[in-house]
Amino acid sequence: MIFTKCSICGKSITIRENDFQPGCRDFEDVSCPICNAFLTSVFTSGIPEAHVDEAR
Ligand SMILES: [Zn+2]
């Protein structure tokens, strides 16, 4: 899990890497689910999911 904050809309974002297969990892770009701004790149074998964390 990665915790970050969108620099555009200011929302707290939790990124789940969905990493399941060691050795098949690649960099995937993750965008903000609210404003679609680029957040970060994560190194994973799956498709990362970004969720708004309303609790923070
Ligand atoms: Zn945003």
N, CA, C, O and the ligand as a Tripos MOL2 file, in Angstrom:
@<TRIPOS>MOLECULE
protein
  225   223    57     0     0
PROTEIN
NO_CHARGES

@<TRIPOS>ATOM
      1 N           0.8490   -1.1940    0.0000 N.3       1 MET1
      2 CA          0.0000    0.0000    0.0000 C.3       1 MET1
      3 C           0.8810    1.2390    0.0000 C.2       1 MET1
      4 O           1.9130    1.3070    0.6690 O.2       1 MET1
      5 N           0.4320    2.2100   -0.7770 N.am      2 ILE2
      6 CA          1.1340    3.4790   -0.8410 C.3       2 ILE2
      7 C           0.1420    4.5720   -0.4700 C.2       2 ILE2
      8 O          -0.9800    4.6000   -0.9760 O.2       2 ILE2
      9 N           0.5510    5.4550    0.4010 N.am      3 PHE3
     10 CA         -0.3010    6.5750    0.7920 C.3       3 PHE3
     11 C           0.3180    7.8440    0.2410 C.2       3 PHE3
     12 O           1.4880    8.1410    0.4790 O.2       3 PHE3
     13 N          -0.4940    8.5880   -0.5040 N.am      4 THR4
     14 CA          0.0190    9.8130   -1.0990 C.3       4 THR4
     15 C          -1.0920   10.8540   -1.1180 C.2       4 THR4
     16 O          -2.2090   10.5970   -0.6690 O.2       4 THR4
     17 N          -0.7770   12.0050   -1.6330 N.am      5 LYS5
     18 CA         -1.7570   13.0830   -1.7070 C.3       5 LYS5
     19 C          -1.6660   13.6920   -3.0930 C.2       5 LYS5
     20 O          -0.5750   13.9300   -3.6120 O.2       5 LYS5
     21 N          -2.8260   13.9420   -3.6880 N.am      6 CYS6
     22 CA         -2.8390   14.5520   -5.0080 C.3       6 CYS6
     23 C          -2.4230   16.0130   -4.8920 C.2       6 CYS6
     24 O          -2.9610   16.7590   -4.0740 O.2       6 CYS6
     25 N          -1.4600   16.4130   -5.7190 N.am      7 SER7
     26 CA         -0.9830   17.7980   -5.6440 C.3       7 SER7
     27 C          -1.9480   18.7540   -6.3330 C.2       7 SER7
     28 O          -1.8350   19.9670   -6.1520 O.2       7 SER7
     29 N          -2.8900   18.2420   -7.1150 N.am      8 ILE8
     30 CA         -3.8320   19.1010   -7.8360 C.3       8 ILE8
     31 C          -5.0900   19.3430   -7.0050 C.2       8 ILE8
     32 O          -5.4370   20.4910   -6.7280 O.2       8 ILE8
     33 N          -5.7840   18.2590   -6.5990 N.am      9 CYS9
     34 CA         -7.0530   18.4390   -5.8780 C.3       9 CYS9
     35 C          -6.8990   18.2770   -4.3680 C.2       9 CYS9
     36 O          -7.8440   18.5460   -3.6270 O.2       9 CYS9
     37 N          -5.7310   17.8430   -3.8980 N.am     10 GLY10
     38 CA         -5.4570   17.7990   -2.4700 C.3      10 GLY10
     39 C          -6.0490   16.6040   -1.7340 C.2      10 GLY10
     40 O          -5.9600   16.5390   -0.5080 O.2      10 GLY10
     41 N          -6.6540   15.6510   -2.4540 N.am     11 LYS11
     42 CA         -7.2380   14.4720   -1.8160 C.3      11 LYS11
     43 C          -6.1380   13.5030   -1.3690 C.2      11 LYS11
     44 O          -5.1070   13.3610   -2.0260 O.2      11 LYS11
     45 N          -6.3880   12.8430   -0.2330 N.am     12 SER12
     46 CA         -5.5010   11.7700    0.1990 C.3      12 SER12
     47 C          -5.8510   10.5190   -0.5970 C.2      12 SER12
     48 O          -7.0230   10.1590   -0.7060 O.2      12 SER12
     49 N          -4.8590    9.8700   -1.1430 N.am     13 ILE13
     50 CA         -5.0670    8.7240   -2.0230 C.3      13 ILE13
     51 C          -4.3330    7.5110   -1.4630 C.2      13 ILE13
     52 O          -3.1710    7.5990   -1.0660 O.2      13 ILE13
     53 N          -5.0200    6.3920   -1.4370 N.am     14 THR14
     54 CA         -4.4040    5.1180   -1.0880 C.3      14 THR14
     55 C          -4.2470    4.3100   -2.3700 C.2      14 THR14
     56 O          -5.2110    4.1270   -3.1140 O.2      14 THR14
     57 N          -3.0500    3.8350   -2.6250 N.am     15 ILE15
     58 CA         -2.7920    3.0370   -3.8260 C.3      15 ILE15
     59 C          -2.5130    1.6000   -3.4050 C.2      15 ILE15
     60 O          -1.6240    1.3370   -2.5950 O.2      15 ILE15
     61 N          -3.2800    0.6830   -3.9630 N.am     16 ARG16
     62 CA         -3.0650   -0.7460   -3.7290 C.3      16 ARG16
     63 C          -2.2980   -1.2680   -4.9420 C.2      16 ARG16
     64 O          -2.7400   -1.1130   -6.0800 O.2      16 ARG16
     65 N          -1.1600   -1.8780   -4.6910 N.am     17 GLU17
     66 CA         -0.3040   -2.2770   -5.8100 C.3      17 GLU17
     67 C          -0.8360   -3.4890   -6.5760 C.2      17 GLU17
     68 O          -0.5490   -3.6370   -7.7640 O.2      17 GLU17
     69 N          -1.6120   -4.3640   -5.9080 N.am     18 ASN18
     70 CA         -2.0690   -5.6180   -6.5270 C.3      18 ASN18
     71 C          -0.9080   -6.4490   -7.0630 C.2      18 ASN18
     72 O          -0.9870   -7.0450   -8.1370 O.2      18 ASN18
     73 N           0.1420   -6.4680   -6.3030 N.am     19 ASP19
     74 CA          1.3510   -7.1750   -6.7220 C.3      19 ASP19
     75 C           1.2120   -8.6560   -6.3380 C.2      19 ASP19
     76 O           1.0720   -8.9730   -5.1570 O.2      19 ASP19
     77 N           1.2480   -9.5420   -7.2980 N.am     20 PHE20
     78 CA          1.0110  -10.9570   -7.0050 C.3      20 PHE20
     79 C           2.0680  -11.8800   -7.5820 C.2      20 PHE20
     80 O           2.1150  -13.0540   -7.2160 O.2      20 PHE20
     81 N           2.9050  -11.3940   -8.4600 N.am     21 GLN21
     82 CA          3.8090  -12.2930   -9.1610 C.3      21 GLN21
     83 C           5.2340  -11.7340   -9.1600 C.2      21 GLN21
     84 O           5.6080  -10.9870  -10.0640 O.2      21 GLN21
     85 N           6.0170  -12.0890   -8.1600 N.am     22 PRO22
     86 CA          7.3950  -11.5910   -8.1100 C.3      22 PRO22
     87 C           8.1680  -11.9830   -9.3690 C.2      22 PRO22
     88 O           8.0560  -13.1150   -9.8390 O.2      22 PRO22
     89 N           8.9310  -11.0720   -9.9010 N.am     23 GLY23
     90 CA          9.7240  -11.3470  -11.0950 C.3      23 GLY23
     91 C           9.0990  -10.8280  -12.3670 C.2      23 GLY23
     92 O           9.7700  -10.7390  -13.3950 O.2      23 GLY23
     93 N           7.8000  -10.4780  -12.3160 N.am     24 CYS24
     94 CA          7.1150   -9.9530  -13.5080 C.3      24 CYS24
     95 C           6.7460   -8.4930  -13.3150 C.2      24 CYS24
     96 O           5.7740   -8.0170  -13.9010 O.2      24 CYS24
     97 N           7.4990   -7.7900  -12.5140 N.am     25 ARG25
     98 CA          7.0880   -6.4280  -12.1830 C.3      25 ARG25
     99 C           7.4990   -5.4280  -13.2570 C.2      25 ARG25
    100 O           8.4710   -5.6200  -13.9870 O.2      25 ARG25
    101 N           6.7280   -4.3650  -13.3210 N.am     26 ASP26
    102 CA          7.0040   -3.2740  -14.2330 C.3      26 ASP26
    103 C           6.4750   -1.9840  -13.6000 C.2      26 ASP26
    104 O           5.6860   -2.0180  -12.6560 O.2      26 ASP26
    105 N           6.9150   -0.8740  -14.1280 N.am     27 PHE27
    106 CA          6.3910    0.3860  -13.6070 C.3      27 PHE27
    107 C           5.0460    0.6950  -14.2460 C.2      27 PHE27
    108 O           4.9000    0.6500  -15.4670 O.2      27 PHE27
    109 N           4.0610    1.0120  -13.4020 N.am     28 GLU28
    110 CA          2.7400    1.4290  -13.8670 C.3      28 GLU28
    111 C           2.4700    2.8350  -13.3390 C.2      28 GLU28
    112 O           2.6960    3.1290  -12.1650 O.2      28 GLU28
    113 N           1.9860    3.6900  -14.2270 N.am     29 ASP29
    114 CA          1.6090    5.0410  -13.8020 C.3      29 ASP29
    115 C           0.2480    5.0100  -13.1190 C.2      29 ASP29
    116 O          -0.6740    4.3390  -13.5840 O.2      29 ASP29
    117 N           0.1290    5.7350  -12.0210 N.am     30 VAL30
    118 CA         -1.1380    5.8110  -11.2950 C.3      30 VAL30
    119 C          -1.6370    7.2530  -11.3500 C.2      30 VAL30
    120 O          -0.8910    8.1950  -11.0830 O.2      30 VAL30
    121 N          -2.9180    7.4040  -11.7030 N.am     31 SER31
    122 CA         -3.5250    8.7320  -11.7870 C.3      31 SER31
    123 C          -4.5410    8.9280  -10.6800 C.2      31 SER31
    124 O          -5.0990    7.9610  -10.1590 O.2      31 SER31
    125 N          -4.7780   10.1670  -10.3250 N.am     32 CYS32
    126 CA         -5.7770   10.5210   -9.3250 C.3      32 CYS32
    127 C          -7.1710   10.1290   -9.8110 C.2      32 CYS32
    128 O          -7.5380   10.4650  -10.9370 O.2      32 CYS32
    129 N          -7.9640    9.4210   -8.9840 N.am     33 PRO33
    130 CA         -9.3180    9.0440   -9.4020 C.3      33 PRO33
    131 C         -10.2780   10.2320   -9.4710 C.2      33 PRO33
    132 O         -11.3430   10.1190  -10.0780 O.2      33 PRO33
    133 N          -9.9360   11.3380   -8.8790 N.am     34 ILE34
    134 CA        -10.7940   12.5170   -8.8900 C.3      34 ILE34
    135 C         -10.5110   13.3890  -10.1110 C.2      34 ILE34
    136 O         -11.4120   13.6710  -10.9010 O.2      34 ILE34
    137 N          -9.2700   13.8110  -10.2600 N.am     35 CYS35
    138 CA         -8.9530   14.7910  -11.3070 C.3      35 CYS35
    139 C          -8.0580   14.2140  -12.3920 C.2      35 CYS35
    140 O          -7.7060   14.9130  -13.3420 O.2      35 CYS35
    141 N          -7.6890   12.9480  -12.2610 N.am     36 ASN36
    142 CA         -6.9240   12.2560  -13.2880 C.3      36 ASN36
    143 C          -5.4860   12.7640  -13.4370 C.2      36 ASN36
    144 O          -4.8220   12.4480  -14.4240 O.2      36 ASN36
    145 N          -5.0120   13.5280  -12.4890 N.am     37 ALA37
    146 CA         -3.6310   13.9960  -12.5290 C.3      37 ALA37
    147 C          -2.6830   12.8320  -12.2280 C.2      37 ALA37
    148 O          -3.0260   11.9260  -11.4690 O.2      37 ALA37
    149 N          -1.5110   12.8630  -12.8180 N.am     38 PHE38
    150 CA         -0.5130   11.8350  -12.5400 C.3      38 PHE38
    151 C          -0.0820   11.9100  -11.0780 C.2      38 PHE38
    152 O           0.2650   12.9830  -10.5840 O.2      38 PHE38
    153 N          -0.1060   10.7680  -10.3870 N.am     39 LEU39
    154 CA          0.2920   10.7350   -8.9820 C.3      39 LEU39
    155 C           1.7010   10.2090   -8.8180 C.2      39 LEU39
    156 O           2.5730   10.8980   -8.2880 O.2      39 LEU39
    157 N           1.9240    8.9880   -9.2740 N.am     40 THR40
    158 CA          3.2100    8.3550   -9.0540 C.3      40 THR40
    159 C           3.3160    7.1300   -9.9500 C.2      40 THR40
    160 O           2.3370    6.7180  -10.5740 O.2      40 THR40
    161 N           4.4990    6.5570  -10.0090 N.am     41 SER41
    162 CA          4.6840    5.2720  -10.6690 C.3      41 SER41
    163 C           4.9330    4.2240   -9.6020 C.2      41 SER41
    164 O           5.7160    4.4480   -8.6790 O.2      41 SER41
    165 N           4.2730    3.0820   -9.7210 N.am     42 VAL42
    166 CA          4.5060    2.0020   -8.7760 C.3      42 VAL42
    167 C           5.0820    0.8050   -9.5160 C.2      42 VAL42
    168 O           4.7770    0.5690  -10.6850 O.2      42 VAL42
    169 N           5.9220    0.0560   -8.8100 N.am     43 PHE43
    170 CA          6.6090   -1.0900   -9.3910 C.3      43 PHE43
    171 C           5.8400   -2.3430   -8.9810 C.2      43 PHE43
    172 O           5.9290   -2.7830   -7.8350 O.2      43 PHE43
    173 N           5.0870   -2.9140   -9.9160 N.am     44 THR44
    174 CA          4.1930   -4.0050   -9.5630 C.3      44 THR44
    175 C           4.0030   -4.9430  -10.7550 C.2      44 THR44
    176 O           4.2550   -4.5770  -11.9030 O.2      44 THR44
    177 N           3.5560   -6.1520  -10.4530 N.am     45 SER45
    178 CA          3.2190   -7.1100  -11.5140 C.3      45 SER45
    179 C           1.7480   -7.0150  -11.8940 C.2      45 SER45
    180 O           1.3320   -7.6210  -12.8810 O.2      45 SER45
    181 N           0.9510   -6.2680  -11.1340 N.am     46 GLY46
    182 CA         -0.4850   -6.1700  -11.4090 C.3      46 GLY46
    183 C          -0.8660   -4.7860  -11.8790 C.2      46 GLY46
    184 O          -0.0190   -4.0030  -12.3060 O.2      46 GLY46
    185 N          -2.1570   -4.4930  -11.7960 N.am     47 ILE47
    186 CA         -2.6860   -3.1730  -12.1600 C.3      47 ILE47
    187 C          -2.9970   -2.4390  -10.8620 C.2      47 ILE47
    188 O          -3.9030   -2.8420  -10.1320 O.2      47 ILE47
    189 N          -2.2690   -1.3780  -10.5630 N.am     48 PRO48
    190 CA         -2.5200   -0.6700   -9.3120 C.3      48 PRO48
    191 C          -3.8740    0.0350   -9.2990 C.2      48 PRO48
    192 O          -4.3380    0.5440  -10.3190 O.2      48 PRO48
    193 N          -4.5000    0.0530   -8.1100 N.am     49 GLU49
    194 CA         -5.7840    0.7250   -7.9270 C.3      49 GLU49
    195 C          -5.5850    1.9120   -7.0020 C.2      49 GLU49
    196 O          -4.9490    1.7870   -5.9550 O.2      49 GLU49
    197 N          -6.1230    3.0590   -7.3810 N.am     50 ALA50
    198 CA         -6.0560    4.2490   -6.5380 C.3      50 ALA50
    199 C          -7.4300    4.5440   -5.9760 C.2      50 ALA50
    200 O          -8.4130    4.6040   -6.7140 O.2      50 ALA50
    201 N          -7.4960    4.7290   -4.6520 N.am     51 HIS51
    202 CA         -8.7620    5.0310   -3.9800 C.3      51 HIS51
    203 C          -8.5980    6.3220   -3.1820 C.2      51 HIS51
    204 O          -7.5480    6.5750   -2.5920 O.2      51 HIS51
    205 N          -9.6550    7.1300   -3.1750 N.am     52 VAL52
    206 CA         -9.6570    8.3220   -2.3440 C.3      52 VAL52
    207 C          -9.8500    7.8860   -0.9000 C.2      52 VAL52
    208 O         -10.7510    7.1070   -0.5900 O.2      52 VAL52
    209 N          -9.0060    8.3880   -0.0340 N.am     53 ASP53
    210 CA         -9.1070    8.0770    1.3830 C.3      53 ASP53
    211 C          -9.8100    9.2300    2.0890 C.2      53 ASP53
    212 O          -9.1880   10.2330    2.4400 O.2      53 ASP53
    213 N         -11.1270    9.0710    2.2920 N.am     54 GLU54
    214 CA        -11.9400   10.1600    2.8700 C.3      54 GLU54
    215 C         -11.6700   10.3490    4.3560 C.2      54 GLU54
    216 O         -11.9960   11.3970    4.9120 O.2      54 GLU54
    217 N         -11.0840    9.3570    5.0020 N.am     55 ALA55
    218 CA        -10.8760    9.4140    6.4430 C.3      55 ALA55
    219 C          -9.7290   10.3460    6.8280 C.2      55 ALA55
    220 O          -9.6280   10.7440    7.9890 O.2      55 ALA55
    221 N          -8.8700   10.6970    5.8860 N.am     56 ARG56
    222 CA         -7.7360   11.5270    6.2260 C.3      56 ARG56
    223 C          -7.8810   12.9410    5.6730 C.2      56 ARG56
    224 O          -6.9990   13.7760    5.8740 O.2      56 ARG56
    225 ZN         -6.5220   14.8650   -7.8400 Zn       57 ZN57
@<TRIPOS>BOND
     1     1     2 1
     2     2     3 1
     3     3     4 2
     4     3     5 am
     5     5     6 1
     6     6     7 1
     7     7     8 2
     8     7     9 am
     9     9    10 1
    10    10    11 1
    11    11    12 2
    12    11    13 am
    13    13    14 1
    14    14    15 1
    15    15    16 2
    16    15    17 am
    17    17    18 1
    18    18    19 1
    19    19    20 2
    20    19    21 am
    21    21    22 1
    22    22    23 1
    23    23    24 2
    24    23    25 am
    25    25    26 1
    26    26    27 1
    27    27    28 2
    28    27    29 am
    29    29    30 1
    30    30    31 1
    31    31    32 2
    32    31    33 am
    33    33    34 1
    34    34    35 1
    35    35    36 2
    36    35    37 am
    37    37    38 1
    38    38    39 1
    39    39    40 2
    40    39    41 am
    41    41    42 1
    42    42    43 1
    43    43    44 2
    44    43    45 am
    45    45    46 1
    46    46    47 1
    47    47    48 2
    48    47    49 am
    49    49    50 1
    50    50    51 1
    51    51    52 2
    52    51    53 am
    53    53    54 1
    54    54    55 1
    55    55    56 2
    56    55    57 am
    57    57    58 1
    58    58    59 1
    59    59    60 2
    60    59    61 am
    61    61    62 1
    62    62    63 1
    63    63    64 2
    64    63    65 am
    65    65    66 1
    66    66    67 1
    67    67    68 2
    68    67    69 am
    69    69    70 1
    70    70    71 1
    71    71    72 2
    72    71    73 am
    73    73    74 1
    74    74    75 1
    75    75    76 2
    76    75    77 am
    77    77    78 1
    78    78    79 1
    79    79    80 2
    80    79    81 am
    81    81    82 1
    82    82    83 1
    83    83    84 2
    84    83    85 am
    85    85    86 1
    86    86    87 1
    87    87    88 2
    88    87    89 am
    89    89    90 1
    90    90    91 1
    91    91    92 2
    92    91    93 am
    93    93    94 1
    94    94    95 1
    95    95    96 2
    96    95    97 am
    97    97    98 1
    98    98    99 1
    99    99   100 2
   100    99   101 am
   101   101   102 1
   102   102   103 1
   103   103   104 2
   104   103   105 am
   105   105   106 1
   106   106   107 1
   107   107   108 2
   108   107   109 am
   109   109   110 1
   110   110   111 1
   111   111   112 2
   112   111   113 am
   113   113   114 1
   114   114   115 1
   115   115   116 2
   116   115   117 am
   117   117   118 1
   118   118   119 1
   119   119   120 2
   120   119   121 am
   121   121   122 1
   122   122   123 1
   123   123   124 2
   124   123   125 am
   125   125   126 1
   126   126   127 1
   127   127   128 2
   128   127   129 am
   129   129   130 1
   130   130   131 1
   131   131   132 2
   132   131   133 am
   133   133   134 1
   134   134   135 1
   135   135   136 2
   136   135   137 am
   137   137   138 1
   138   138   139 1
   139   139   140 2
   140   139   141 am
   141   141   142 1
   142   142   143 1
   143   143   144 2
   144   143   145 am
   145   145   146 1
   146   146   147 1
   147   147   148 2
   148   147   149 am
   149   149   150 1
   150   150   151 1
   151   151   152 2
   152   151   153 am
   153   153   154 1
   154   154   155 1
   155   155   156 2
   156   155   157 am
   157   157   158 1
   158   158   159 1
   159   159   160 2
   160   159   161 am
   161   161   162 1
   162   162   163 1
   163   163   164 2
   164   163   165 am
   165   165   166 1
   166   166   167 1
   167   167   168 2
   168   167   169 am
   169   169   170 1
   170   170   171 1
   171   171   172 2
   172   171   173 am
   173   173   174 1
   174   174   175 1
   175   175   176 2
   176   175   177 am
   177   177   178 1
   178   178   179 1
   179   179   180 2
   180   179   181 am
   181   181   182 1
   182   182   183 1
   183   183   184 2
   184   183   185 am
   185   185   186 1
   186   186   187 1
   187   187   188 2
   188   187   189 am
   189   189   190 1
   190   190   191 1
   191   191   192 2
   192   191   193 am
   193   193   194 1
   194   194   195 1
   195   195   196 2
   196   195   197 am
   197   197   198 1
   198   198   199 1
   199   199   200 2
   200   199   201 am
   201   201   202 1
   202   202   203 1
   203   203   204 2
   204   203   205 am
   205   205   206 1
   206   206   207 1
   207   207   208 2
   208   207   209 am
   209   209   210 1
   210   210   211 1
   211   211   212 2
   212   211   213 am
   213   213   214 1
   214   214   215 1
   215   215   216 2
   216   215   217 am
   217   217   218 1
   218   218   219 1
   219   219   220 2
   220   219   221 am
   221   221   222 1
   222   222   223 1
   223   223   224 2
@<TRIPOS>SUBSTRUCTURE
     1 MET1         2 RESIDUE 1 A MET
     2 ILE2         6 RESIDUE 1 A ILE
     3 PHE3        10 RESIDUE 1 A PHE
     4 THR4        14 RESIDUE 1 A THR
     5 LYS5        18 RESIDUE 1 A LYS
     6 CYS6        22 RESIDUE 1 A CYS
     7 SER7        26 RESIDUE 1 A SER
     8 ILE8        30 RESIDUE 1 A ILE
     9 CYS9        34 RESIDUE 1 A CYS
    10 GLY10       38 RESIDUE 1 A GLY
    11 LYS11       42 RESIDUE 1 A LYS
    12 SER12       46 RESIDUE 1 A SER
    13 ILE13       50 RESIDUE 1 A ILE
    14 THR14       54 RESIDUE 1 A THR
    15 ILE15       58 RESIDUE 1 A ILE
    16 ARG16       62 RESIDUE 1 A ARG
    17 GLU17       66 RESIDUE 1 A GLU
    18 ASN18       70 RESIDUE 1 A ASN
    19 ASP19       74 RESIDUE 1 A ASP
    20 PHE20       78 RESIDUE 1 A PHE
    21 GLN21       82 RESIDUE 1 A GLN
    22 PRO22       86 RESIDUE 1 A PRO
    23 GLY23       90 RESIDUE 1 A GLY
    24 CYS24       94 RESIDUE 1 A CYS
    25 ARG25       98 RESIDUE 1 A ARG
    26 ASP26      102 RESIDUE 1 A ASP
    27 PHE27      106 RESIDUE 1 A PHE
    28 GLU28      110 RESIDUE 1 A GLU
    29 ASP29      114 RESIDUE 1 A ASP
    30 VAL30      118 RESIDUE 1 A VAL
    31 SER31      122 RESIDUE 1 A SER
    32 CYS32      126 RESIDUE 1 A CYS
    33 PRO33      130 RESIDUE 1 A PRO
    34 ILE34      134 RESIDUE 1 A ILE
    35 CYS35      138 RESIDUE 1 A CYS
    36 ASN36      142 RESIDUE 1 A ASN
    37 ALA37      146 RESIDUE 1 A ALA
    38 PHE38      150 RESIDUE 1 A PHE
    39 LEU39      154 RESIDUE 1 A LEU
    40 THR40      158 RESIDUE 1 A THR
    41 SER41      162 RESIDUE 1 A SER
    42 VAL42      166 RESIDUE 1 A VAL
    43 PHE43      170 RESIDUE 1 A PHE
    44 THR44      174 RESIDUE 1 A THR
    45 SER45      178 RESIDUE 1 A SER
    46 GLY46      182 RESIDUE 1 A GLY
    47 ILE47      186 RESIDUE 1 A ILE
    48 PRO48      190 RESIDUE 1 A PRO
    49 GLU49      194 RESIDUE 1 A GLU
    50 ALA50      198 RESIDUE 1 A ALA
    51 HIS51      202 RESIDUE 1 A HIS
    52 VAL52      206 RESIDUE 1 A VAL
    53 ASP53      210 RESIDUE 1 A ASP
    54 GLU54      214 RESIDUE 1 A GLU
    55 ALA55      218 RESIDUE 1 A ALA
    56 ARG56      222 RESIDUE 1 A ARG
    57 ZN57       225 GROUP 0 **** ****
